[in-house]
């Protein structure tokens, strides 16, 4: 196995460890709430502090990601992430836990952000393929995380020990990455004084970039809304059992994972915008049909298809933005992740608000319309040029 492939595997491993650690928190929250004798709202505040840390570091990355060595920034960020995993397991009071979740968000978002731009910069020829694999790996981790945490806690393992276990595994993954970076001479070690200054005016004045950012805002809003509210929609509106409701979410993630793996076979033959356009159109139609027909068994099958047709949108958007500004992959990726954070803050809340104001039927119709809006937006984007704009 050559060093380039080993390096990509190391990046995928970091993404998997981050994804598992991120999604394992959900089944742990009720236990943490009881142990610290806090309210559910205070438990939710842990995730808020995590998100604030993630948003702040993402904004910072927009200014420094292309000025400094990305591999070094990934190592620093992931080390902070490892320290936070260890520290959270030893927290004795709620205020300390809040700070550590802020630190957790701060550290985890650096590799989450820069893994994308690192691959895009180091392997530009097959960028779309490698980005799709990276996000497929994230999806696999998102499936493993809650399941692993639930099984281990059912076996009597304390939630703190699970955090420590992930810290050890993450540290080993980080060491593997560092070793391969040192071995691989193709990995650029960029001196900040020789790096081009990022011109935000050029990036923000590019209309194609704005349309791509709006597409990401809408797509993430749809995905976050479905992953947040789908089980509750199944239980309250369709009277599904908790097991069936949970299964619906798993089916959706399976579709997303398959989408990101399968799309690697189409990126050489079709443009990113073509795949985004018809994938979201098909996914939106299937989602709306599922909502109108209201059949449990059909929804379980259809949500695999919704994930399958729309799941590759995220990596395809990252690749499209990187093609526009190949010299500033760190900056454009950071801007994308700022949009992602804003979408995560707004859309799950808004879907919940619609369900309170009307019902989940209306809320999920809106979620389907979001995908059709993505479809319409793609008509405003000019066909990709052979030569990228710099």
Buried (B, 14 or more C-beta within 10 A) or exposed (E): EEBBEBBBBBBBBBBBBBBBBBBBBEBBBEBBBEBBEBEEEBBEBBBBBBBBBBBBBBBBBBEBBBBBBBBBBBBBBBBBBBBBBBBBBEBEEBEEBBBBBBBBBBBBBBBBBBBBBBBBBBBBEBBBBBBBBBBBBBBBBBBBBBBBBBEBBEEEEEBBEBBBBBBEBBBEBBEBBBEBBEEBEEBEEBEEEEBEEBEEEEBEEBEBBBBBBBBBBBBBBBBBBBBBBBBEBBBBBBEBEEEBBBBBBBBBBBBBBBBBBBBBEBBEEEBBBBBBBBBBBBBBBBBBBBBEEEEBEEBBEBBBBBBBBBBBBBBBBBBBBBBBBBBBBBBBBBBBBBBBBBBBBBBBEBBBEBBEEEEBBBBBBBBBBBBBBBBEBBEEBEEBEEEEEE
